[in-house]
Structure formats: structure tokens, C-alpha cells
Amino acid sequence: MIVLEKRPQPSKAWSYATPLVAVLATMVCGGILFAVLGKNPVQAIGTIFWEPLFGEFAFYYRPQLLVKGAPLVLIAIGLSLGFRAGIWNIGAEGQYIMGAIFGAAAGLAFYPLDAWYVFPIMVIAGAIGGCLWAMIPAFLKVRFGTNEILVSLMLVYVAEQMLASVSLGLLKNPEGFGFPGSRNLQSYESAHNAELIAGSGMHWGVVTALIAVIFAYVLLNRHMLGFHIRLTGEAPRAAKFAGVNPARLILFCLGMSGALAGLAGMFEVSGPSGVVSIDFNVGYGFTAIIVAFLGRLHPVGILLAGGLMALTYIGGEIAQSQLGLPAAAIQVFQGMLLFFLLAFDLLTNYRIRAARREVA
Amino acid sequence: MTTPLLSLQGLTKAYPGVVANDQVSFDIGEGEVHALLGENGAGKSTLVKMIYGLVKPDSGTMLLRGQPFAPPEPRAARADGIAMVFQHFSLFDALNVAENIALGMENPPPMGDLASRIREVSETYGLPLDPFRTVGDLSAGERQRVEIIRCLLQDPKLLIMDEPTSVLTPQEVEILFETLNKLRSEGTSILYISHKLEEIRTLCDHATILRLGKNVGECIPSETSARDMAEMMVGTILQTPERSGREFGDVALDVSGLSVPSPSDFGTTLKNVHMKVRKGEVLGIGGVAGNGQDELLGVLSGEIQTAADAIRFNGQAIGKLGPTARRKLGVLTAPEERLGHAAAPDMSLTENALLTGSVREGLESNGFLKWAETQSFAKKIIESFDVRTPGPENAARSLSGGNLQKFVIGREVLQNPDVLVVNQPTWGVDAAAAASIRQAILDLAAKGTAVVCISQDLDELMEISDSFAALNEGRLSAPRETTGLTVDEIGLMMGGAHGMEVAHV
């Protein structure tokens, strides 16, 4: 019989090793899955992890990693602050949409004015949009004690309806021959979130994500507010005893994660996507939850996890087109990653021990 | 000599890193009240868990009436006539007494029959209890009666009681002892676990003393002095805290007309509490657990806010201030629950030092943390209060209860408070550590701090406090000078025996 035994002290070694072990276990089990599907497992895994970085067309895929990874990291950093404090914002997808709508709307309002301040205003509008959307569950929780998980999740679907509505109405391109979707911001110089170095994939969203990582690191490790966030997550009663105001913390964590998600949406709509359209959102807000946990809610971990997640996305797409793997298999593969991570995470706080079967 | 009821021979049980019981042997005779004495962590609980079938010994044997006895699970132990009353009750607040008892039975009889059997047993043994009352409304003493009656219904040969009196008023203790004496006269053996020596001297026929998992001696309690037993238990010579005669200054903490509804459903509402504590004075607040102690601490720490006027510190109304603002003024508190309230279990001692020390120790500037200073503050606590730990980077939960308690008290004491409120400062702490914590509190008072010490340990309160008051159902009795108080008076202040025909004050 196997028993779990709580460690007196969380294991440092395991907390670093867990992500690596989880990735290895995912490779093994994913390989079995691909083999059962009749594909060469080594080739499939190789395609997913190797091809985007060092393959023949890596020059094309590498910038894509930044483009996919930046919004994931940016959103996940925001979410991790709340998750650390036990405040569960599940609706980043909605905040991401609202950030995009607000940002794009601000930019389109100036069209076709050519001025340096258009883009900064869009950035601010995007952050405000996401923040406001997240403040709805925050306010309801503080005022009426509602569950932020449900409210924030439900608001995703409301945001999707808003997105559909503005792409067909308010923000529809007047010169779009009746097709749904806004003007393409990529072709509006002052509002375009262009690549900073051509062909690198590096746009303002990537820069912001890196800044967010540093900001979150400093906040959590060097600032009283970050200490209070961690304290609230680990021991809510002790946090209250230490003088933390729970309402203020809820407003901060949800507002911050909403603002960062909104920023991610704004950088996406003004850059890689360019257009406010019905199918603008592709689930970054939900995947970011996985990224946040994969990165162990640690800023640097999230940076690495965001990269890894982007890698499996792009690698997965390559595997789909080159090897004909079904899309569902790639999703299972990504799911496995989270599953193994959470499972092995147990070993940070517990050790496994083989117990002698106790006989009567 | 007749065969003993239960004979333990060389019982050993090791956990990773610690030998909880090392070759423990002793006998419990028929109709004997046998005390198992030892400090926290001496291995008492592990030993009785082995007898009750909750834990398997690594080696050693048990004989029940000469027959080998190795219960694989508590059910088997119960079938052999062994019953146990745990220190922490396992009762459902929302159910009534009879329902709670039925839940613990293998084949509960119909409710009507059960109720009449409960009445019968409770009358025979002098434990008044109405089977149809809701457990949530019962006092701690009454809840314990539910547990005892649950055991007595099994007609046990050996009744194990784990620290039964820690939640009782003196009058309730008396009732319990009468019951136990009656059981003994009927031939039931009792294994009585406690560290309260006077009780053991009045009640028990025989005592086995455990220290660090080993049987370090046996004695006849009625023929041994409490001090000798204590020294066997601790293994060293105990120092009694010294109290220097001192003058009290002005009133530092003034609570008047404080009424606060409890934040939780089964909590206690504080009703019209008045108290004044002068500089240099130690006010002891006694009372059975669950009579408003947690709420009183919460109100004084600022976790629960109240009318501004209800609490004054040096004349300033502070009822509406939060914990941080009160700390800044010099009102510090140490809650009872160490893990999760006074300290965050998974955080390091350094981070836990920051938890309350940030304001007064200047551990932050503009919100940015000074980790180096925080770490040296944590080290200072560890050194001055002899906290046993490899270093301040260790998690709070890795410390033993007593060590963490020393850390929590030390953290507040070292911040030089003007008012210090502590709840159960020595709960679960070994005797030597308890003595040093009490000494630290007295030293602080000698420097002019007004101290409020909430505790359920009356001996402790008598030892350190200058005046005494008791909490009973959220009301605080008028404080009285400790010198000259008798146990009977204290008992009455604590509300007498709940449910007995003693007039409520």
C-alpha cells in the first residue's frame, strides 16, 4: 500500500523539478496516445517540440512563439496575483475581449487622424476596458458576497455577445462591403501595434508582458501588497490579523488581472489580428489559467510556461498539418500537461511512502 | 496478585524522525483509575491510540485479561470493552444529543428506546442531560457528558479519557470526578490522561509518567507531591515565575459597554463588556472555551471593529481602528490559534515576523519590504525566546506547537507594546516553555505594559495575574483582585456548573 506523508517543510528541489517531470511524463503518455493513433510517437513529439524552434521553417515559427506567448503571459501574470490570494478570476477571456473592443474603439474614433498619441490612448483604453469588466465581479463580491468564479465566467459570454454586436454594428467597417468586422487597424498607421523589429514577432504586447513579469516579481517579493496577497492566499485569518483589508485586495487583484487581460486584447486587435470580428477571441483567457498554474503562479515560471504553451500550440498545428494528427489529440496532449503538473505538484508538499500492509 | 485488566509490554511506535513510544510497559488493574502523565509530545496520545486500535505498535504486546490483544481498528477495541472520550469532541452541532449518540453506534435502537436509555444512564451516573437538546446549544461540559454517555452505553471495561477537564469549570470537574468514582466502584477501570497534577492526586490510584516516549517512573499520586511529579514529567527542576511587587500606572486600556455580535453562527456574542487595565497590571480572564474568548481577542486586535468609544487606549477612542493602526499606537495581540491565525503555516519565520512586526519594527519603507531587517528581527525573536529551529527560513508549520508559541509571543513582546492581549499563551506548550512565556509576560508588565491574559488554565491565571475576571456566555464578570480569591468564587464567576441547580450569576 502507498501512503502520502506530509513533509514538514515544502521541498525546494521538487518545486523546481515538478514542471520538468510533468513535461517528461506528458511526452511519454502523449507519445503512447500518438502511437495508439497510428503515428510515430518520436516523430510526433519531435514535431511539436523541435520543429517550431529548430526546424526548417523555424524562421517563420519563432516570431509566432512571441505572438502567441505574449498575450498568454500577460494575462497569466494578472491572474496569478488573484490566484495567489485565493481570488479566482476565470473570466479573463471576457476582459480580453472588452480590452480589445475599448482599445479598437478608441483608435477608430480618431480615424484617420495621424498623431503619435493615438496608440497610447488606445493602450489606456484597452486597460480600462478590461479593468471595468473585471470590476463587475469584484464589486458584486465585495458588496453582496457573490462568487467571483461564476460571475466572471458568465461575463465571458456576455462579452462575446458584445463582440458580435460591435463587429456587426458600432465598429463595422463602413467601407467593408457589408462584411462583418471593423476596419483593419494594421492599415491605420497611428493605431497599428507593429513589430518593433521587422520579422521578429516583437511587438508592444511582448514588451508589456516582460514588464509585467518584472512588475509582478517585484510586487510579490519586495512589496507589502504582494506579501499581503500571498498571506491572504495561504492563511486568510492570519491576513486579517495582519491588517489586510479583504475588500481592497479583491478590488486590486481583479482590477489588475482585468487590466492586463484588457491590454493583451488591445495589443492583439491592433497588431496580429488587426480586426474586431466575431471570431476575434481564440481562448487565450482560458489557456492563460493553465499557463498561470503551469508556471506555479510564479512570474518567472509563468514566462517559461507561456513559452512552452505557445510551443505546443504552434508545434501542435504543425503536427496537425504535417502528420495529420487530429486537433483533439493535441488538446488532450495539452490537457495532460496540466494534469501531470498538478499531480506531481503534490510531491512538493508530500512524500510517497510504501507502507507495510497492516494486518489484523 | 490477580491478572491486571490490561497489560502493556514493551510497546514501541516510531514515526519518521521521532520515536513516539519507546518500550513502554505498565499494567492497569481492574477497577483502577490509572493516570498517564506527561508533557505535550511525551507520547501519551500515541499510546492510547494503540490501545484503542487507531495506531499499530511497531513492536511490543498488549494483554487484555491475560489474552493477547491487538485491535486492528477502534471497532474491535470497542467490542472488547474499551471506550474512549477524546479531548476534541466529535459531535454535530445541528443534531440533538440522542441523534449524535445514535450516529456513533453500530446498530442504534429506535430513538425512543435510546432516549430512555440515555436518561437512565445519565441519572445513574449523575450526568444530567436531556436527550432531545440540540448539541449546538450545549456548554463544553455538557458536550463532554454526551461523549461520556456515548461510551457508557457500551458498558466499557476500560474507559480512556484524554484531558477531560481542560474545558470544564471547577464545579463541573467535581461532578465528573463523582461519576468516575462511581464507575470505579462498579469495577470499571479508567485510564486518565492529564497534565494537571492536583486532579491526578485527588482522583487516581496509580500514575505512569512518560517523558519523550519512555516510561520514566510510576508513583502513587496521593503519596507524591505535585512538584515531584512535575519534575519527573519535565526531567528538570522547575522555576516558578517571579512577580516583583509593582505600582500600577494610569488606565491604559479601557473597555466600556462593548457589545459585539459574533461573526460566525455558533460563535458567542459579547454582551456589555467592561474592563479597565492599568499600566503594569496583568488582567487574567478565565472562563470555559467558547464563551467569547476568540471574539474578545478579535475586538481588541481590531479584526472585528466596533463603536469607537467602546475601546479606549490612553483615552483615545480606538474601536474603529483596524489591526495595523492599533499596532502603530502600541496595542498588540497574540491569538490562540497559532497555525492559520497568529502565523501562516507555509510561510517562513522571517515572513511571519513581518506579519505583525512591519509597522513597529520599521520593516517597510513606502510599502517596500526590508528583508534583511525582517530576517534579523526574526533571528532576534528566535534567540531571545529560545525557539528551537534551524533558522528563520524554515516554515512555521515545521515548528512544534510550543516552539511556534514562543515565536508568536516573542514577536509581540519584543515590539515593546503598551497594551498586550494574549489568548491561551501557553496552550499545548511544555512546562519549561510555559514558564518562560509567563516570565516574559510578567517582565513586560514590570516595564509598564498593560497585559490582558485570556486563558483556560486557572493555575496560570492565578500565577501571573493581578486581577481576575471570567467570561461566561459573552459576559465578563467584574474584575477582582487575584489575591484572596477562592476556587469556589472563581467557579461562580465562570458561571458555575452549566445545567446544574446552581444559580446563574
Interface residues (C-beta under 8 A of the other chain):
Chain A: E5 P8 Q9 P10 R222 H223 M224 L225 F227 R230 L231 E234 A235 R237 A238 A239 K240 F241 A242 G243 N245 E358 V359 A360
Chain B: P16 K56 A70 P72 A76 S301 G302 E303 G322 P323 T324 A325 R327 T333 P335 E337 L339 G340 H341 A342 A343 A344 P345 D346 M347 E351 L354 L355 T356 S358 E364 G367 F368 L369 W371 N394 A395 R397 S398
